[in-house]
Amino acid sequence: MKKQFIKNFIILTISTLIINIIQMITNVYITNKIGTTVLGSYSLITNIFNFLITISLFAIPLAITKIVSENDILKNNEIIYSSSKIACKISAIISVAVCVVTILFKDKITAIFLHGLVNSNIFMLLSLSLPFIAITSCICGYFNALRKVNKPIIYEFLSNIIKSFVIIILLNIKFQTYFAFALGLFISEITSFIYIYILYLKDVRNYKTNTDLKSKSKIILNIFRISAPLSFTSFIRSGLSTLKHTLIPLRLQKFGFSYEYALSRYGIIHAIALPFILLPSIFINSFASLLLPEFSRYYASKNTKKIISLTQRIFKYTILVSLYISFVIYISSDYICFKLYKNVEVSYYVKILTPLICIMYLDFVVDSILKGLDLQVNVMKINIIDLAISITLIYYFIPYLGTWGYILVLYVSEYINGILSVNQILNNTNISFKYYNWLILPLIAMFSSLGIVNIFSFSNSSFLGVLYSNIFFTIGFLIIYLILNKINHKKSA
């Protein structure tokens, strides 16, 4: 099991790294091609479309991951085969219904959320992708539960390559910007769906058995038992998230910005700076995605001891790695952001947002653990509380503080979400958070190392200067951290 987990982690990390590099190159090209204002408005379209995806999925991919992983450990092939097939059919029905409703109301959606700034047919084209996205998500949930992560990864790789290729080609031939994005997504989802569905049909035959009608009805009830409460809270969460993002440029406009300039601020922070600091999270996300089925297995077998010991190690190393990444990004942001985006503002906002990295990365991991421990409804409740507070702050603070109000909202949102999620883990596993060992000690080592780097005054505007800064920082951190760790162990002994 451990070898399989490590193998899957390596596959996920390397492939996700390649995928993220492709996405970053595409985003840099698009940003320099269309500007931050159009990027901001397309980010709003994406948020609205994500809400439609949430409704289409109805939390069924998560349900199928839990059902398949729990029955895999019990060697119950009948349930694995039937539940995955039934889940795909349910997803197809729900997503087609959402697609039809979206097409009927596309004009109203555009008028309400985007003030008629874009052609409503964009939502018609995007909605046609929903059935393919929903069924594909179910199939990926099935493969992840069986630890066959290479298949979903190839699907994701294929999807991103095709989407990036189509968008860049269309933009180069002067195709309308928003339709280029929508058509790129549509073509990539259809192509990737065909690939993953063929793989699924070949794989699921290994579990094929005869299932009577009574058993099928039990499977359907079991799927909805997991997905229904989770989908209800996910609808609220996703709806609030959409409201939150559509409010931001409107409240920035109340501060005194024009709507176009407000979209530009939103585009720089949300579509460029945040994805930049989240790029290294591929290592954390690869790890987190594998934790859900693993913790589901431990939970199903009631292996409490393993859950506690593994959670403690995860906390320690996730915090350590994410803190290190945040300092490296802080040191490197001036050079990298200017080279990529030719925009000094991006680096400015990246530096401001680096203290969020640790809590965001930890939250990714904690959410996967909570879902594995059958606490997915709690995760959604926390997200809803976070969004409700964020919307209130957006409404009242941004008109008085402008862009700084948006930054404040991001900080409050991420820390509330992260702290509440961590408390859920601590309360349900009886683990105490070791502040000194996990947080304070690494911070002392990193700030000390950063101080040493600053003494040498390396130039952050040149490649060699950034390289030397990171090398000295890494060596200094490792030496100081190991010394402090050894002193702490002696005191504990």
C-alpha positions in Angstrom: 0.0 0.0 0.0 2.8 2.4 0.9 4.7 1.7 -2.3 1.5 2.2 -4.3 0.8 5.5 -2.5 4.4 6.8 -3.2 4.2 5.7 -6.8 0.9 7.5 -7.3 2.2 10.6 -5.6 5.2 10.7 -7.9 3.0 10.2 -11.0 0.5 12.9 -9.8 3.2 15.4 -8.9 5.2 15.1 -12.1 2.2 15.1 -14.4 0.5 17.9 -12.5 3.7 19.9 -12.7 3.7 19.6 -16.4 0.0 20.5 -16.6 0.6 23.6 -14.4 3.5 24.7 -16.5 1.3 24.4 -19.6 -1.4 26.4 -17.9 1.0 29.0 -16.7 2.5 29.5 -20.2 -1.0 29.8 -21.6 -2.1 32.2 -19.0 1.0 34.4 -19.5 0.3 34.4 -23.2 -3.4 35.2 -22.8 -2.7 38.0 -20.2 -0.1 39.7 -22.4 -2.5 39.3 -25.4 -5.8 40.5 -24.0 -4.9 42.6 -20.9 -6.1 42.4 -17.3 -9.6 43.9 -17.8 -10.7 41.2 -20.2 -9.0 38.6 -18.0 -11.0 39.9 -15.0 -14.3 39.6 -16.8 -13.5 36.1 -18.1 -12.7 35.2 -14.4 -16.3 36.2 -13.6 -17.6 34.0 -16.4 -15.5 31.1 -15.0 -16.9 31.6 -11.5 -20.5 31.5 -12.8 -19.7 28.4 -14.9 -18.2 26.7 -11.9 -21.5 27.2 -10.1 -23.2 25.3 -13.0 -20.6 22.6 -12.8 -21.3 22.2 -9.1 -25.0 21.7 -9.7 -24.3 19.2 -12.5 -21.9 17.2 -10.4 -24.4 17.0 -7.5 -21.4 15.7 -5.3 -21.7 12.3 -7.1 -17.9 12.0 -7.9 -17.1 12.3 -4.2 -19.8 9.7 -3.4 -18.5 7.3 -5.9 -14.9 7.7 -4.6 -16.0 6.9 -1.1 -18.2 4.0 -2.1 -15.6 2.4 -4.5 -12.7 2.8 -2.1 -14.6 1.4 0.9 -15.8 -1.6 -1.2 -12.4 -2.1 -2.7 -10.9 -2.9 0.7 -13.8 -5.3 1.2 -13.3 -6.9 -2.2 -17.0 -6.3 -3.1 -16.7 -6.2 -6.9 -20.5 -6.2 -7.4 -20.9 -2.9 -5.7 -17.9 -1.4 -7.4 -19.2 -2.3 -10.9 -22.8 -1.3 -10.3 -22.3 1.9 -8.3 -19.9 3.4 -10.9 -22.2 2.6 -13.8 -25.3 4.0 -12.0 -23.4 7.1 -10.9 -22.4 7.9 -14.5 -26.1 7.6 -15.6 -27.3 9.8 -12.8 -24.6 12.4 -13.6 -25.6 12.4 -17.2 -29.3 13.0 -16.4 -28.6 15.9 -14.0 -26.0 17.6 -16.1 -28.3 17.5 -19.3 -31.1 19.1 -17.2 -28.7 21.9 -16.0 -27.5 22.4 -19.6 -31.1 22.9 -20.9 -32.0 25.3 -18.1 -28.8 27.3 -18.7 -29.5 27.6 -22.5 -33.1 28.8 -21.7 -31.9 31.5 -19.3 -28.6 32.5 -20.8 -29.7 36.0 -21.6 -30.9 36.7 -18.0 -27.6 35.2 -16.6 -25.6 37.5 -18.7 -27.7 40.6 -17.9 -27.7 40.0 -14.1 -24.1 38.9 -13.5 -22.2 40.6 -16.3 -24.3 43.6 -17.1 -24.7 42.5 -20.7 -21.0 43.1 -21.4 -20.6 39.7 -23.2 -22.6 37.7 -25.7 -25.0 35.4 -23.9 -24.3 32.6 -26.4 -21.0 32.0 -24.5 -23.0 30.4 -21.8 -24.8 28.2 -24.3 -21.5 26.9 -25.6 -20.1 26.4 -22.1 -23.2 24.6 -20.9 -22.9 22.0 -23.7 -19.7 20.9 -21.9 -21.5 20.1 -18.7 -22.6 16.5 -19.4 -19.0 15.6 -20.5 -17.5 17.2 -17.4 -20.0 15.5 -15.0 -19.5 12.0 -16.4 -15.8 12.4 -16.6 -15.6 13.6 -13.0 -17.5 10.4 -11.9 -15.1 8.2 -13.9 -12.1 10.0 -12.4 -13.6 9.5 -8.9 -13.8 5.8 -9.7 -10.2 5.5 -10.9 -8.9 7.6 -7.9 -10.7 5.3 -5.5 -8.9 2.3 -7.0 -5.5 4.0 -6.8 -5.3 4.1 -10.7 -4.4 7.8 -10.7 -2.4 7.6 -14.0 -5.7 7.4 -16.0 -7.3 10.6 -14.7 -4.0 12.4 -14.9 -3.6 11.5 -18.6 -7.2 12.8 -19.1 -6.3 16.1 -17.4 -3.1 16.4 -19.3 -4.9 15.8 -22.6 -7.7 18.2 -21.7 -5.2 21.1 -20.8 -3.1 20.5 -23.9 -6.1 20.6 -26.3 -7.7 23.6 -24.5 -4.5 25.7 -24.5 -3.8 24.8 -28.2 -7.3 25.7 -29.4 -7.4 29.0 -27.4 -4.0 30.2 -28.6 -4.8 29.3 -32.2 -8.2 31.1 -32.1 -6.8 34.2 -30.5 -4.0 34.3 -33.1 -6.6 34.3 -35.9 -8.4 37.1 -34.2 -11.3 35.0 -33.0 -13.6 36.8 -30.5 -11.8 36.4 -27.1 -14.6 35.0 -24.9 -15.8 32.5 -27.6 -12.1 31.4 -28.0 -12.1 30.5 -24.3 -15.5 28.7 -24.4 -14.8 26.8 -27.6 -11.4 25.7 -26.3 -13.0 24.3 -23.2 -15.8 22.6 -25.2 -13.5 20.8 -27.6 -11.1 19.8 -24.9 -13.8 18.3 -22.7 -15.4 16.3 -25.5 -12.0 14.9 -26.7 -10.9 14.0 -23.1 -14.3 12.4 -22.3 -14.0 10.0 -25.2 -10.5 9.0 -24.0 -11.4 8.5 -20.3 -14.7 6.7 -21.1 -13.0 4.1 -23.3 -10.5 3.4 -20.5 -13.4 3.1 -18.0 -15.3 0.6 -20.1 -12.2 -1.6 -20.4 -11.4 -1.4 -16.7 -14.9 -1.8 -15.2 -15.3 -5.2 -17.0 -12.9 -6.7 -14.4 -15.6 -6.1 -11.7 -18.7 -7.1 -13.8 -21.2 -9.3 -12.0 -25.0 -9.8 -12.1 -26.8 -7.4 -9.9 -30.5 -7.7 -9.2 -32.9 -4.7 -9.2 -33.1 -4.7 -5.4 -29.4 -4.2 -5.0 -29.4 -1.5 -7.7 -32.0 0.5 -5.7 -29.8 0.2 -2.6 -26.9 1.5 -4.6 -28.9 4.5 -5.8 -30.0 5.3 -2.2 -26.4 4.9 -1.0 -25.1 7.3 -3.7 -27.7 9.9 -2.8 -27.2 9.3 1.0 -23.7 10.7 0.5 -24.2 13.2 -2.3 -27.6 14.8 -1.3 -26.6 16.5 1.9 -23.2 17.4 0.5 -24.6 18.7 -2.7 -27.1 20.9 -0.9 -24.3 22.6 1.1 -22.1 22.7 -2.0 -24.9 24.5 -4.0 -25.0 27.1 -1.2 -21.2 27.4 -1.1 -20.8 27.7 -4.8 -23.7 30.1 -5.1 -22.2 32.3 -2.4 -18.8 32.0 -4.1 -20.3 33.2 -7.4 -22.1 36.1 -5.6 -18.8 37.0 -3.8 -16.8 37.2 -7.0 -19.5 39.2 -9.0 -19.7 41.7 -6.0 -16.0 42.5 -6.0 -15.8 44.7 -9.1 -19.1 46.3 -8.3 -18.0 47.3 -4.8 -14.6 48.5 -6.2 -16.7 50.7 -8.5 -18.4 52.1 -5.4 -14.9 53.1 -4.1 -14.5 55.3 -7.2 -13.0 53.1 -9.8 -14.5 52.7 -13.3 -16.0 49.2 -13.9 -13.3 48.5 -16.4 -10.5 49.5 -14.0 -12.3 47.5 -11.2 -12.2 44.4 -13.4 -8.5 45.1 -14.1 -7.7 45.1 -10.3 -9.8 41.9 -9.9 -8.0 40.3 -12.8 -4.5 41.1 -11.5 -5.2 39.7 -8.0 -7.6 36.9 -8.7 -6.5 35.7 -12.1 -2.7 36.3 -11.9 -1.4 36.9 -8.4 -3.4 34.1 -6.7 -2.7 31.5 -9.3 1.0 32.4 -9.1 1.3 31.7 -5.4 -0.8 28.6 -5.8 1.4 27.1 -8.6 3.7 25.2 -6.2 0.6 23.7 -4.5 0.7 21.0 -7.1 2.9 19.0 -4.7 0.4 19.5 -1.8 -2.6 18.9 -4.0 -1.2 15.7 -5.4 -0.6 14.5 -1.9 -4.0 15.7 -0.7 -6.0 14.0 -3.6 -4.5 10.6 -2.6 -5.4 11.1 1.1 -9.2 11.0 0.6 -9.4 7.3 -0.5 -6.6 6.3 2.0 -8.4 7.9 5.0 -11.7 6.4 3.8 -10.0 3.0 4.0 -8.7 3.7 7.6 -12.1 5.1 8.6 -13.9 2.0 7.2 -11.5 -0.4 9.0 -11.7 1.8 12.2 -7.9 2.2 12.3 -7.9 5.1 14.7 -4.2 4.7 15.6 -3.1 5.0 12.0 -5.4 8.1 11.4 -3.8 9.9 14.4 -0.2 9.2 13.6 -0.5 9.9 9.9 -2.4 13.2 10.6 0.3 14.4 12.9 3.0 13.8 10.3 0.9 15.4 7.6 0.4 18.6 9.7 4.1 18.9 10.5 5.5 18.5 7.0 2.7 20.4 5.2 3.3 23.5 7.3 7.1 23.1 6.9 7.0 22.8 3.1 4.3 25.5 2.6 6.3 28.0 4.8 9.5 27.3 2.8 7.6 27.8 -0.5 6.1 31.1 0.7 9.6 32.5 1.5 11.0 31.3 -1.8 8.2 33.0 -3.7 8.7 36.2 -1.7 12.4 36.2 -2.6 11.8 35.4 -6.3 8.6 37.2 -7.2 10.2 40.5 -8.5 12.3 38.8 -11.1 9.8 36.1 -12.2 6.7 38.3 -12.3 8.4 41.0 -14.4 9.9 38.5 -16.8 6.5 36.8 -17.3 4.0 39.6 -17.1 6.0 42.8 -17.7 4.0 44.2 -14.8 5.4 45.3 -11.5 2.0 45.3 -9.9 1.8 41.6 -10.1 4.9 41.2 -8.0 3.6 43.7 -5.5 0.4 41.8 -4.9 2.2 38.4 -4.9 4.4 39.6 -2.0 1.4 40.9 -0.1 -0.4 37.5 -0.5 2.6 35.2 0.4 1.5 35.0 4.1 -1.6 33.2 2.9 0.3 30.3 1.4 0.8 28.2 4.5 -2.9 28.3 5.6 -4.2 27.8 2.1 -1.9 24.7 1.5 -2.7 23.3 4.9 -6.4 23.8 4.2 -6.2 21.7 0.9 -4.8 18.8 2.9 -7.1 19.1 5.9 -10.2 19.2 3.6 -9.2 15.9 2.0 -8.6 14.3 5.4 -12.0 15.5 6.7 -13.8 14.1 3.6 -12.0 10.8 4.1 -13.3 10.7 7.7 -16.9 11.1 6.4 -16.9 14.8 7.6 -17.5 16.3 4.1 -20.7 18.1 5.3 -18.6 19.9 8.0 -16.2 21.0 5.3 -19.1 22.5 3.4 -20.5 24.2 6.5 -17.1 25.8 7.1 -17.0 27.0 3.5 -20.4 28.5 3.8 -19.5 30.4 7.0 -16.4 31.6 5.4 -18.3 32.9 2.3 -21.0 34.5 4.3 -18.4 36.5 6.3 -16.5 37.3 3.1 -19.6 38.7 1.3 -20.4 40.9 4.3 -16.8 42.3 4.3 -16.8 42.8 0.5 -20.1 44.7 0.7 -19.1 47.0 3.6 -15.2 47.3 3.5 -14.3 47.5 -0.2 -16.3 50.7 -0.9 -14.2 52.4 1.8 -10.8 50.6 1.4 -10.8 49.8 -2.4 -8.2 47.2 -3.4 -6.9 47.0 0.2 -10.4 46.0 1.2 -10.2 43.1 -1.2 -6.9 42.0 0.2 -8.4 42.2 3.7 -11.3 39.9 2.6 -8.8 37.4 1.2 -6.9 37.3 4.5 -10.0 37.0 6.7 -11.5 34.4 4.4 -8.5 32.1 4.2 -7.6 32.2 7.9 -11.2 31.6 9.1 -11.6 28.7 6.7 -8.2 27.2 7.6 -8.5 27.6 11.4 -12.0 26.1 11.4 -11.0 23.2 9.3 -7.9 22.4 11.4 -10.1 22.6 14.6 -12.4 20.0 13.0 -9.5 17.6 12.6 -8.2 18.3 16.1 -11.6 17.7 17.7 -12.4 14.5 15.8 -9.0 12.9 16.2 -8.0 14.1 19.7 -4.8 15.6 18.4 -3.2 18.7 20.0 -1.7 21.3 17.7 2.0 21.5 18.4 2.5 25.2 17.8 6.2 25.4 18.7 7.4 22.3 16.8 5.2 22.7 13.8 5.0 26.5 13.3 7.2 28.7 15.6 10.4 26.7 15.2 10.3 26.7 11.3 9.4 30.4 11.3 12.4 31.3 13.5 14.7 29.3 11.2 13.2 30.9 8.0 13.3 34.5 9.2 16.8 34.0 10.5 17.9 32.6 7.2 16.1 35.5 5.3 18.0 38.0 7.5 21.3 36.3 6.5 20.3 36.6 2.8 19.5 40.3 3.2 23.0 40.9 4.6 24.5 39.9 1.3 22.1 42.2 -0.6 21.8 40.0 -3.7 20.0 41.7 -6.6 16.4 40.4 -7.0 16.2 41.8 -10.5 18.7 39.4 -12.0 18.6 35.6 -12.4 21.9 35.0 -10.6 20.9 37.3 -7.8 17.6 35.4 -7.2 19.4 32.0 -7.6 22.1 33.0 -5.0 19.4 34.3 -2.6 17.5 31.1 -2.8 20.5 28.9 -2.4 21.8 30.9 0.7 18.3 30.9 2.1 17.8 27.2 1.7 21.2 26.3 3.2 20.8 28.7 6.1 17.3 27.5 6.8 18.3 23.8 6.8 21.3 24.4 9.2 19.3 26.6 11.6 16.2 24.4 11.6 18.3 21.2 12.3 20.1 22.9 15.1 16.9 24.3 16.7 15.2 20.9 16.2 18.1 19.1 18.0 18.1 21.6 20.9 14.3 21.1 21.2 14.6 17.3 21.3 17.3 17.6 24.1 15.0 19.8 26.1 12.1 17.4 25.6 14.2 14.4 26.7 
